[in-house]
Amino acid sequence: MVEASDAQPRAACDGTAVEDLPAVFWDEMPTNKDNVDLAAINALIEEQTPVERAESHKNQGNEALKTGLKHRKKFYFREAITAYTKGLDVQCGDSIIETVLLSNRAQVHLQLGNDRNALEDSLRAMKLDTNNVKACYRAARASYNLKQYSKALTLAEQGIAIYAGASELKRIQQDAQQHLQAEEQRAVERAAREKAKRGPAQQLASTLISLRSWQIGKPQLSIGDRKPFVAEDSLVHWPVMFVYPETMQTDAVEDFVEVDSLQQHLDVMFSPDAPPLDWDDEHQYTRDKLELYYLSHAARPLPLEQLTEVLYGGWPQDLQDAAPQRYGPKASKWCQVSENLLLGEVLAKPDYVIPGIPVFFVVSKGSNYRERFLSDEIPLF
């Protein structure tokens, strides 16, 4: 049946207006409301029940779909979608008819390459009729086209459970399984490549944590892109930072071997030949006046996996930012360091958590600032 349309009527080949032709030759409704044939058609439409109107739209859609499949013309497919949509808009309440309207519209969407719309219509049809094999097939096909292979496999298996002889669904099932297996294989290969890339970082992390029993926390300070490394003699080399908290100046030692003592490096840094510190106007920071401290429990120790990611150059997931604590068994405090100790010995202290790289704070003996530094007058953080 021809439905009312807001489009302007087209003229016949000889120039005759559509509304002047017999109704049997109309391909769309005229806009002239005074047309006798139009009034008769509208009267017939009004006499139809919602189910009859939905059925009529369904039949129109089916005819348009058949014509489109025969001539491979998108125009007819669009006409079919329009008819099915009008049938759904009636909301006739008949689930059987609405299921067919949705499933058939999904088929047309597949023909036009509208896979998302096809999937949506198919799933809606399956909700109305869980045993609708056609809707299940169209949902599986649309999912497969969208490269949603897991969903396509599930839908294909669901359809096969309804009808074991569904060869098209079996083909989708097989193809989806092959894609999923290929994806799984690629994932395994990617994981293997990533593991191989992280191999040196993991080995270093294992050396630092397992073999040396050092605790390393979230990186807080850095010296360029310098990281610890294990030399050919199996000794660990660290970049180490010295902080002068009174002025927040810093000195960096880019290569500090674990068996070096702090005294060795301070002797070089403050040797008689070394230039004076340009910020130390009162000459308080001389070799004989230096005291070293570290902040205990400065960070939360990282497990092996997270430390591996840090050393690899990434940022571990679920990294908890734990600030130093003022109270409790792991409360942070300033701990003085003996210069005679080797770097490795200091790092092995149970309350020393390396904040990314070893950091030592340098103050001057007997200075007013030292007293304030060690008191509560200057906050730790």
Summary of the structure (lengths in Angstrom):
residues: 381
radius of gyration: 39.7
end to end distance: 81.3
largest distance: 115.6
contacts: 1091
relative contact order: 0.07
helix: 50%
strand: 12%
